[in-house]
Amino acid sequence: MNKIETLTIQPYEIEIHYKKIKNSYLRIKPDGKIMISAPLRTKKSELVKFVKERSNWIGEIQQQINERKKLALMLKKDEILLFGKPVKADLNSADLQNLLHEKILIYYEKYWPFFKEHGIKSVEIKYRVMKSTWGVCRRTAGTITFSKRLVHQPIAFIEYIVLHEMCHLLISGHGSDFYGLVALHMPHFRENKNAWIAHTVP
């Protein structure tokens, strides 16, 4: 049975997800939240060592996130950020989701033949408001859920997220094999991955 707990491993507060997996994986959410997926019987001492070995990398990523927040694009009250560009538009939530779905389908259909050839059956695409992640793939359920907030992000970043979640249809973790699969389809994926824009409205 999966278990979630929060551990303080100085100077970080980390959300630990214990799962039926063989190796531990660390990821940092767009809001800076640190999460680790770890095997069920992982000891705290092992987690401390795991985090300390990656402390420099964690610090670099969190610094990048803080810098993005400081440089957040300030929108006017009558503007929205649509696919990475400030525009004056009167669009409701349904309109924005339809526009996002059109874009996501373009990239889904672009990469789908590869995954179909590797035995993946059709996937249901869903949307919901998610503050700490851009997408969630549940391959056993055959669903990929995208954050509605993606509609505000640049096209390059949206394409990366679509490919990222599709790659989870074959590989669940975020190890070298996973990013190797991403790079197979998008050799310069890091440029796309770092293309997201922080924005705010006064």
Phi and psi in degrees as a GROMACS rama.xvg file:
@    title "Ramachandran Plot"
@    xaxis  label "Phi"
@    yaxis  label "Psi"
@TYPE xy
-68.5631  147.736  ASN-2
-137.747  143.823  LYS-3
-123.322  134.263  ILE-4
-148.042  160.333  GLU-5
-107.411  127.479  THR-6
-119.087  141.251  LEU-7
-98.3086  112.052  THR-8
-118.808  96.1825  ILE-9
-46.4253  132.852  GLN-10
-96.2313  25.0709  PRO-11
-110.225  149.024  TYR-12
-108.51  121.688  GLU-13
-125.545  137.051  ILE-14
-92.5437  119.476  GLU-15
-102.449  126.532  ILE-16
-110.143  108.904  HIS-17
-85.9385  124.789  TYR-18
-136.467  170.23  LYS-19
-82.794  73.4279  LYS-20
-132.413  167.448  ILE-21
-92.9077  -32.0463  LYS-22
-125.554  159.874  ASN-23
-90.4655  145.282  SER-24
-133.531  139.042  TYR-25
-116.816  139.704  LEU-26
-145.04  153.744  ARG-27
-117.737  123.351  ILE-28
-72.7829  162.515  LYS-29
-56.723  -25.2974  PRO-30
-89.5813  3.84784  ASP-31
95.94  -5.29374  GLY-32
-67.3349  134.889  LYS-33
-99.7178  131.223  ILE-34
-131.183  140.803  MET-35
-125.66  130.749  ILE-36
-97.8054  122.971  SER-37
-132.821  151.745  ALA-38
-57.5534  152.337  PRO-39
-54.2714  -40.3091  LEU-40
-100.271  23.4249  ARG-41
-66.6034  131.38  THR-42
-81.3275  153.637  LYS-43
-60.4524  -37.2164  LYS-44
-61.8183  -34.426  SER-45
-69.9029  -37.2899  GLU-46
-68.1447  -39.676  LEU-47
-60.2365  -45.8584  VAL-48
-63.3827  -42.1061  LYS-49
-59.2879  -43.3318  PHE-50
-71.6836  -43.3094  VAL-51
-62.2241  -35.0191  LYS-52
-65.9584  -20.1694  GLU-53
-114.651  12.5755  ARG-54
-61.6225  -39.4158  SER-55
-62.5949  -44.7654  ASN-56
-64.3355  -42.3788  TRP-57
-60.2741  -45.1288  ILE-58
-61.2011  -40.497  GLY-59
-64.0447  -44.6736  GLU-60
-65.9771  -43.6139  ILE-61
-64.9491  -34.7328  GLN-62
-64.8685  -41.455  GLN-63
-61.1644  -41.894  GLN-64
-65.1775  -42.4617  ILE-65
-65.0341  -37.6658  ASN-66
-65.665  -39.3353  GLU-67
-62.742  -40.288  ARG-68
-64.7128  -38.97  LYS-69
-66.1874  -33.9246  LYS-70
-97.7413  19.6918  LEU-71
-55.5264  137.91  ALA-72
-68.8547  121.576  LEU-73
-89.9938  118.021  MET-74
-96.1451  151.116  LEU-75
-76.0131  162.932  LYS-76
-64.1491  -25.2011  LYS-77
-99.2148  13.5674  ASP-78
-114.067  155.16  GLU-79
-130.042  158.536  ILE-80
-94.656  112.273  LEU-81
-116.812  113.563  LEU-82
51.195  42.7496  PHE-83
86.8921  2.10168  GLY-84
-127.244  132.998  LYS-85
-67.1206  127.472  PRO-86
-138.695  152.923  VAL-87
-92.7408  110.205  LYS-88
-151.945  141.944  ALA-89
-104.235  83.9034  ASP-90
-120.026  132.041  LEU-91
-88.8936  179.674  ASN-92
-59.3104  -40.1307  SER-93
-66.0665  -40.941  ALA-94
-60.9334  -45.9542  ASP-95
-64.0822  -40.2512  LEU-96
-65.9815  -38.2393  GLN-97
-63.7781  -41.5167  ASN-98
-64.9253  -41.2843  LEU-99
-65.1433  -42.7242  LEU-100
-60.9072  -39.517  HIS-101
-60.2171  -43.0959  GLU-102
-67.9077  -44.611  LYS-103
-63.8453  -37.6069  ILE-104
-62.3315  -35.1824  LEU-105
-58.0246  -46.6643  ILE-106
-79.3259  -33.7381  TYR-107
-59.7126  -46.8225  TYR-108
-69.4552  -28.7336  GLU-109
-64.1093  -42.7209  LYS-110
-96.9678  -13.0656  TYR-111
-56.8451  -43.0599  TRP-112
-51.4714  -39.9925  PRO-113
-61.1042  -46.8952  PHE-114
-71.9909  -32.9154  PHE-115
-64.8357  -40.3105  LYS-116
-64.0414  -24.695  GLU-117
-97.0222  20.2036  HIS-118
89.923  6.38246  GLY-119
-80.8605  130.458  ILE-120
-83.9622  176.69  LYS-121
-57.23  147.91  SER-122
-118.3  137.951  VAL-123
-89.8326  127.889  GLU-124
-97.4586  129.325  ILE-125
-126.288  167.696  LYS-126
-139.5  143.355  TYR-127
-160.468  165.63  ARG-128
-76.2089  120.406  VAL-129
-132.854  123.905  MET-130
-90.1578  -25.4741  LYS-131
-112.52  2.83668  SER-132
-152.336  160.607  THR-133
-98.6  -20.1174  TRP-134
-167.181  156.247  GLY-135
-138.5  124.001  VAL-136
-105.09  126.688  CYS-137
-118.305  90.4153  ARG-138
-69.013  -29.3237  ARG-139
-68.5577  -30.3428  THR-140
-90.2767  -12.659  ALA-141
71.3548  37.4803  GLY-142
-130.762  148.431  THR-143
-128.115  123.131  ILE-144
-108.387  127.178  THR-145
-107.488  146.498  PHE-146
-70.3083  134.951  SER-147
-63.2067  -21.5459  LYS-148
-67.3529  -14.3825  ARG-149
-60.845  -24.491  LEU-150
-60.7985  -20.2462  VAL-151
-88.1785  -9.75384  HIS-152
-94.7837  158.035  GLN-153
-59.8727  153.285  PRO-154
-57.5451  -40.9866  ILE-155
-59.4993  -39.5461  ALA-156
-70.2643  -40.6799  PHE-157
-60.4762  -43.0079  ILE-158
-61.6854  -40.7869  GLU-159
-61.3744  -45.1151  TYR-160
-63.5445  -40.976  ILE-161
-61.1512  -48.417  VAL-162
-63.4207  -42.7548  LEU-163
-54.9538  -50.7476  HIS-164
-69.0429  -34.1368  GLU-165
-65.9026  -35.3891  MET-166
-64.8176  -25.9882  CYS-167
-70.2465  -12.4964  HIS-168
-66.6525  -22.1628  LEU-169
-110.359  -33.2303  LEU-170
-133.001  124.002  ILE-171
-81.0902  -36.6304  SER-172
-86.406  -170.612  GLY-173
-120.43  40.0988  HIS-174
-82.6779  -173.426  GLY-175
-63.3497  -31.6553  SER-176
-67.2748  -35.6694  ASP-177
-66.1178  -51.9376  PHE-178
-69.986  -21.7032  TYR-179
-65.9731  -38.1751  GLY-180
-68.1943  -40.8239  LEU-181
-60.3488  -46.8147  VAL-182
-65.3063  -27.7375  ALA-183
-59.0805  -38.2153  LEU-184
-94.2648  -26.6053  HIS-185
-139.345  83.0647  MET-186
-53.4021  -35.1189  PRO-187
-105.939  43.5538  HIS-188
-60.8661  -27.6249  PHE-189
-63.9374  -32.5865  ARG-190
-64.5867  -43.8746  GLU-191
-65.6534  -42.0137  ASN-192
-61.1329  -34.6452  LYS-193
-94.1815  11.7913  ASN-194
-86.8707  -3.44062  ALA-195
-67.3518  153.92  TRP-196
-119.215  129.105  ILE-197
-83.23  139.152  ALA-198
-148.406  158.511  HIS-199
-150.107  162.862  THR-200
-120.422  132.092  VAL-201
